[in-house]
Amino acid sequence: ILYPQESESREVKDISGRWRFRTDNSSSRDAGFTQRWWERGLEESGPVIDMPVPASYNDITQEKNIRDFVGWVWYETNFFLPKSWNNANTRVWLRVGSAHYYSMVWVNGVKVMEHEGGHLPFESDVTTRLQYVTTNRVTIAVNNTLTPNTLPPGKINHYMGRDDYPEGYFTQEYQFDFFNYAGIHRPVKLYTTPLVRTSEIATTYDVTTDHASATVHYRRRLFANYNVTVVLQSANGDVINKTTGGEGDIIVTNPRLWWPVGMSEDVGYLYTLVVYAGVFGMNAPTNTDIYRLKIGIRSVSVDSSIKINGRPFYVIGVGKHEDWDVRGKGFDWSMVVKDFNLLDWLGANAFRTSHYPYAEEIMQMCDERGIVVVDECPAVGMRSADNFVNKTLTHHLNVIGELVTRDRNHPSVIMWSVANEPSSQLPQAANYFKTVLDRVRELDPTRPATFVCNAGYDSDVATAFVDVVCVNKYEGWYDDAGRVEVIRKRLSYFLNKWYEKRGKPIIHMEWGAGVISGFHSDPSLMYTEEYLCDVMREHFQTFDSLRAGSNPILAGEMIWNFADFATAQATTRAYGNRKGLFTRHRQPKSPAFVIRERY
């Protein structure tokens, strides 16, 4: 699925903004379906309120029952379309950037699509459902309920038969440590294409060891009678080379390679692949579809280390969340740009899309700024045996397919992560993750694949199938809380044991400690800014020792977390997770300056 863009052959209309909204408060949460709310204006079904799109609905109002709502919510908007779109040679597509978790979409009362999963785009051809003499109505129903077979998983707890709870009371139980924000999280757009269109492009690259030449391999979905021309342009628009056909190679002499921050002065160089697709024949329409794809020429490999363009690359980065005040997980350019400026200020060269795919616009900025990405699917919190059944696996494979198809052309993506902190010590985890990782490599053999593990090195059964061992361990926090003096010995032992077991490069993917901004103590105490600074310095000495010598085992370090973020309410969470280098409002804590000095 390609990102919607305007070109000589395409137009885009963003219908995000202020929509009408209501929750389905019926005890069964199905009144919207039994009463067929999509067939008429939503306000006819009952009271509606304004709701911004994109945004999570949870923090927009002052109502606790909306913040914590579980079940179906309904959105609606109206819009006009230009009459120029109403012609026999134009198709119109409706695209939702993402909505959490399960979505159904109607246009003018007709169902056009549904989608499972909260973090990837979905679209449908709505050409025959649109009107040009009056307004159009789009209705979207979204359900945030999580079950043992969703990604991420969860569980609904019912209190039926309990005299000490209200009748019909139930709760949503999470299996992960972030708030289950819900709603339409990314823009909703309409876009046009000619009848013949490019719907999918896949690119891979071969770079010679001396960097004197590179080959761009491209493939697009090809049907009979399509006439395809592909042109590679430099960043300033000069034609580098061109070819014809739906699949082929383009040779680039003396290429400007894509490099991440810190590996070259020429950071984030992007070429443009221009794909022209049309139909030939006496009675064919003359319009041609034109799509421009930004690409970066680079290679990724793994042996004793991670290599980009044949040179060792050491990851220095952060774990993140799409999480902001008021807007929740809703896409917001001001917050996205702010976060990238803070990444630049830290000197980080990477982050992980913990624990779900991030917005496409974020991935594009990573390409441009030379920020490396470990791209993660939303399989976080697979803790019990009922998360490893065939129903979950089928959905997991579908999500992986959607993610790889969406992000495979981003040079910033150097590794796929198929899960975070699953119970990989369970016997069924071995075959489960072998199946998922095999699927990733089938879809994209050019990048390493992994999952992030917090099982013990002596009990895990699934990291045998990864290319890079990625581990989470919180020495001085969850392990040996408050005992900074044992970090070096314990952490070194832990990471060496992992290397002895798997013999693969290791990224310490999560480590850190909770910090409440403004809390201070000397000597340091847990939750103070000084404590995380002490924890950091002990980790740094361990990391440096494991990078040194003739057999370095460490390929990277990514502290948890970039910024404080919202979680479910709990006695161990004081207004969310406080492990951020920055507050939720993006103000630096003392440890941010320590990381900046190191990075």
N, C-alpha and C positions, 0 to 999 in steps of 0.2 A: 504494500500500500504506500503510495507516494504522497509526500506532503503537498497540500494544495498551493499552487502558485499561479500568478498571472503571467501570461505570455501573449504573443501575437495571436494565439489560438484559444486562450483560456481566460476566463474572468472569475473572480472570487468575490463573494458577498458574505461578510461576517454578520451573522444574526445574533451574536452574543449581545448581552446588555441586560436590561431590566425585564425579567420574565414574571409571569404570574405563577404562584406556587401554593401548594397545600399538602398537608400530610393526610394519609388515610388512617384516621384514628379508630376505625372500627376494630372490634376485638379480634376479628379474623384477618384484618388488614387487606381484605379483598373487596371492599365496597366499590373501589374504582373500577373493578372488572365486572362485578355483578350489575352495577348501574351504568357501565359503559361510558365513563367520563370523557373518553376521547372523541365521542360522536358530536359533542357540542362544546361551546365555550366552557372553560373550566370553572368560571365563576357561577355558572348555572348549577354546579354540583354542590356549592356551599361557599363559605367564606374563603377568599384567597388573599395572599399577601404578596408584596414585591420581593423578588429574590434575584440577586445579581448572578449572572452567568458570564464567565466561569467563577465559581467559588464553592467552597463547602457550605452547606446550609446551616451547620451546627452552631456557629458563633455569630450569626448575622442578627439574630433577634435577642430579646431579653427573656425568652421562654425556655425554661429548663426542659420541658417536654419536647421541644424541637432540638435542642442541643443533644439530647440523649435518645432521640427517636430511633426506633428500629422497625423497619418494614418499608412499605411502598410510599414514596413521595411522588408528586405529580408537578410537572412544569409545563408551561404553555407560552407561546409567543405568536404574534402575527406579523406579516411582512408583505410588501408588494415586490413584484419582480418586473424588470424592464421588458417591454414587449420584444426587444431585439433578441431575447433568449428564446422566444417562441418561434422556432423555425425547424424545418425537417432535418437540418444537418447538425443540430446541437443537442447534446445530452446534458442533463443537469443532475448533479450528485449532491446528496446531503451527507455531511461528514461530522461526526462527533469526536472531538479530540480524545476525550475519555470521560467516563461517568462511573461512579462506584456505587454498587458492585454489578448488579444485573439490570439491564436496560431494555425497554421496549419503546419503539418510536412509531408515531402515526403522523401522516401528512394529510390534512383535510379529512380526517376521520378514517383513513385507510392505513392499516399497519404496513410499514415498509421494511422494518428490520428489528432484530433483537440481538443482544450481545451479552456474553458472560465474561466478567473480568473488569477490574476497575482502573486499569492504567494504560490501555492501548486504544488506538483509534478504530472506529468502525464506520462504514459508509454504505450507501445504497443509491442506485439509480432511481431517481424520483421524477423523471421527465414526464411520465404520463399522469402523475398525480398532482401536478401544479396548475394554477389558474393565473390568467393574465388580465382578466377584466375586474377582478376583485382581490381582496386580501387572501393570503394563504395562512393556514394555521398549522403549527408544529406542536405536537404533544409528546412529552417524554416522561415515562414512568421509570423510576429508579428505586431499586431495593438494595439496602446495605446489609441484609442478613447474611451472616457467615455460618457455615456448617463444617463438619469434619472433612468434607470433600471440596470445599472452595479453596482458592489460593488468594490471600492467606486463609487458613482454616480458623474455625471458631466453633462455638456450641451455644445453643439456646437452652437455658434452664427454665423450666416451667415449675410453678409452685401450686399446681392443682391439688385440691384436697387439703391445703394448709389453711387452718383457721386463723393463723397469725399473719397472713399476707392478704392483700386485697384480691378479690376474685379476678381471675384471668391474668394475674401478675406474672411477668416473665422477664428475664434478663439475658443480654448478649454477653457471653464470656469470650474474651480474646485469648489467643495463644501467642501474643507478640506484645512488644513494649512500645507501642505508639498509639495515639488516638485513632479510632476508626472513622476518620472524617469521610463524609459522604456527599453526594450530589453530582452535578455536572462540573467537572474540575478543569476542563480545557475548552477552548473555543468551539462553537458550533458554526459551521460554515456551509454555504452552498457554492459549488463551483461548476463551471461548464467545460465541456470538451467537445471536439468534433465527434462524429460517429466512430471514426477510427481514432483510438487513443492509445498512448503508452500508459499502462497500468502498473507495471512492475519493471524495475531495472536492478540487476545484480552486477557488481564490479569486483574483481580481484586483481592482484598485481604480482608481477615478478620483477625483482630488482637485482641487477648484477652485483656481485660482491664489490666491484670497484665503483659502483654507483654511476657508471658511464651510460647505462641504458636501462630502460624499464619497459615492461609490456603491460598495457591495460587490457584486461580481459573483460568483456561486457556481455551481458545477456539480457534480453528483454522478452516478455511474453509475445510470441509471434503466431499470427494466424494467416491463413491463406490470403493471397492478394494484397498483403501489406508491403509497401515500399518503404524501406527504412534507410535513412542516412544518419550517421553518427559522426559528430565533429568534436574534437578535443581542442579547447581554447585555453590559453594562459589566463592568469588573473586579470590582465589588462585587455583581454579580448583577442589577442593574436591567435590565428589558427596554427596549431601544432601539427595536426594530422587529421585525416578523416578516412572513413570507410563506409561500406554499405552492408546491409543485412541485419537481421535480428540478433545475431550472435557473431562475435568476432574479436579481433585483437587490434590494438593500436600501439605502434612502437613509438617510444619517446626517447630521443637522444639527449644526453646530458640533462636528465630531468631535475627539476627542483623538488626534492623530496619533502614530504610532510614530516616535521620534527616536533616533538613536544618541548615544552618549556624546559630550559636548562641544557638541552642537548645540541643546540645550534642557535646562531643569531637569526637564522631564517626560520622562524617559528610559524607553524600553522599555515603553510602555503597550500592554496587550493586551486586546482584547475576546474574548468567547467566542461562537463560532458553534455553536449547539445544533441538531443535525439529528435529527429524529424520523422514522423510516421504518417503515411498517407495511403490512399487506395489508387491503383491504376486500373485503367479500363475505359472504354468509350463512354459508359453511362455513369461513371463514378463521380462523386462530388469532388471539387477541386481543393477543398480546404485540407490543410495538413496540420496535424497536431505537433506542437513544439514544446518540449520539456527540457529544462536546464537543471542538471544535477551537479552540485559541488562535490568534488572528490579530492582526496589527498593520496598521493602515491607513496606508499611505504610498505614495509614488510614487518611481520611480527613472528618471532620464533622463541622457542624455549629449549635450552639444554641445561647447563648448570646455573643459568640465570635467564631472565627475560631479556630479549634483544629486540630493538627496533632498528630496522635498516642494518642489521648485523652488528650493532653496537650495544653493549650492556646498558640496560636501563634500570635504575633503582627507583622504586615508587616511594615518594614522600607525599602523603596526602591525608585525606580526612574521610570519614563516613559522614553522610549527609541525610537530610530528609527534605522532602517538599513540605514545608511546614512554616506557616507565617501567622502572625497575629491577625485576628478577625477573619481573614480569607481562608484559613485552614490550608488545604492542599490545592486551592484554586490558583490557576496560573495568573501571574501578575508580573508584567515586564519590569516594573520598578524594583520589585524584590529580587527578581532574577539577576538583573544587572548589578544590584548592590552586592549580592552574594559572589558574583564573579570578581568584582572589585576587591572584595575581602579575600578571596582566594589568591589574587595577585599580590595583595599586601602581605599575606602569610608566606608567599613563595612556594605554595603547593604546586605540584605538577600533576596531581591526580585526585579523583574521588570515586567512590563507589555509589551507584544509584540504589543505595540501601533504602528500603528493601523491596523495590518495585521499579518498573521502568519510569523514567522521568519524561517530562514534556519534550517533544521534538525540537522546540526552539532552544531548549537547554543543550541538547546534543549538537545543534548547529553552532552554538557559541563555543562549545568545547573544541569543535573542529577549527574554528577561526582563531581561537586563543591558544591552541596547543596544549589543552588540558586533557590528560589521558583518563579514560573511563573504564571501570569494571562494571559492565552492564548486567544488572541483576533482575531476574524475574521474581514475581511476588510470592514465591514459596517460602514464607518465613513462618516459623513456629510449628513445623510438622513434628509434633512431639509424641504422638501416640500411634499405636498400631493401626487405628482406623483412619489415619491420614495416608496410609501407604497402600490403599486398595486400588483396584483397577479403575474405578470411577475417577479417583483423583489423578491417577497416572494418565488417563485419556485426556483430561482437562490440562494437565501439566504439559503434555506434548503439544496440545493446541496452542497454549500460551507461548511456549518456546518458538513454535512456528511463526506466530504473529510478531514476536519480539525480534527474531532474527531477520524476518522479511522487512520490518520497519527500519532496523538500525544497521544492517550489514554494510551499507555504503558509507558509514561514518568512520573516517580514519582515526578519530579519537578513541573509538571502541577497540581496545586491545585484548579483551578477555570477556567471556560470558560466564556469569555466575548463575547457576540454576536453582540455588536455594541458600537460605541463611539459617544456621543453627538447627538443622533437622536432627532427629534422634538417629544418628547414623551408626549407633551401636546396635540397633535392632537387626535381627537376622534378615528381615525382608528389605532393609535399606540397600543391601548390596545389589540385588538384581534391579531394584527400583531405579537407583541412580545410574547404574550401568546403562539401562534403557534410555534414560533421559539424556545422559551425556553422549551416548552413541547418536541419538537424534540430533543433538546440537552439531556434532562433527559431520553428520551427513548433510545438514543444511549449510554449514560453513566450516570447511576443513582448514581455513587459513588462520584461525585464531585459536588460542588455548581455551580450554573450558574447565570450570571448577565448581565447587560449592564451598560455602564458608562454614567451617566445622567448629563446634565447641564440645564435641565428644572427646573422651580421653584417647590419647595415642595408643593405649593398651586395649581399648574396647571398640574403636571405630572399625567398620567393615567396608566403608564405601569410598574412602579417599584413594584407594588403589586405582580408581578409574579417572582421577583428575590429572591435569597437566601441571598445575601449580598447587601446592598445599597452602590453603588459606585458613588461618586459625584465629579464633577469638579467645583471649584470656586476660582477665583483669587482676593481675598481681597487685597487691596493696589495696584492693577494693573488695571484690567478691571472694578472692582468695587472700588469706592473711591480711584481713582488713586492719589498716592502721600500722602495719609493720613494714615500713619502707625499707628497713635494714636487710630484709631477706629477698628483696626483689631480684637483685642481680643473680644470686645463686639459683633461686627457684626458676626464674624465667629462662636462664641459660640452659638449665637441666631440661626444662620442658621442651624448648625448641630443638635442642640436640636430639632428644628422644624421638621427636617427630621426624627429623632427618634420618635417623638410624632406621626408622620403620619404613619410610617411603623413598628416601634418596632423591627427593625432588626439591627444587627451590621453594622457599617458604615466604609468604607475606603474612606479617602479623597484622591481621585485618581490623581487629578491635582491641583497644586497650585504653585505659584512662581511669577517671574517678569523678564523682559528683562534686560540683563546685557551686555554692550559692554566692552569687555576686555580692561583694561587700563584706563577706565573712572573712575574718583575718585571725591568725593565731601564730605566735612564735614562742616555743617550737610549734610546728604545724600540727593541726588536727584535721581529721576527716571533715569534708564539706567546705573547708576554707580554701581560699585561692592559693595559699602557700603550700597546702598539702599536695595539690595536683602538680605544682611546680616541682616539688621534691620527687613525686612519683615519676614525672617526666625525666628528670636527670638520671635517675637510676635505670630507667628503660633505655635511655640514649646510650649509656655506657655498655649495656648488654648488646644493643643493636650493633654498635660499632665493633665490638669484639667478634660478633658473628659475621660481619662483613669483611673482616681482616683475614690475612693469612692466605695460604695456597688453596684452601677449599672453603670459600665463603658459602654459607647456606641460606643467608637471608636475602630476599629479593625486594623487600619493601616493608614500610611501616605506615599505617593509616590510623591515626588516633580517632577515638570515638568521643565526642561528636563535634562537628562544625559549630552547631548552635543548639541551645536548649530547645526542646520541642515538647508538644503536648502528649500526654498519655491518658489512659484510663485512670480514674481516681483510685488511689491505693495508699495504704499507710506508709509505704516505702517511696512514694512519689509526692514530693512537696511542690505542688503546682507544676507537675510535669517532670520530665527527665532533665537533670541539671548538669549533665556531663559536657555541655557545650563549651568551646573556647570563647564563644560569643553568647550573649544573652539572646533570648528570643527576639528582642528588638535590635539585634546586631550590634551591640556595644561590646567591646573587648573586655574580657577578664584578664587578670595578670598572666595566666598560662598562655594566652594568645601571643604575648610578646616573647615568651620562651620558645614557643614553636616557630615564631617568625625568625628568631635568631638562628635556630637550627636549620630551617628550610632555606 
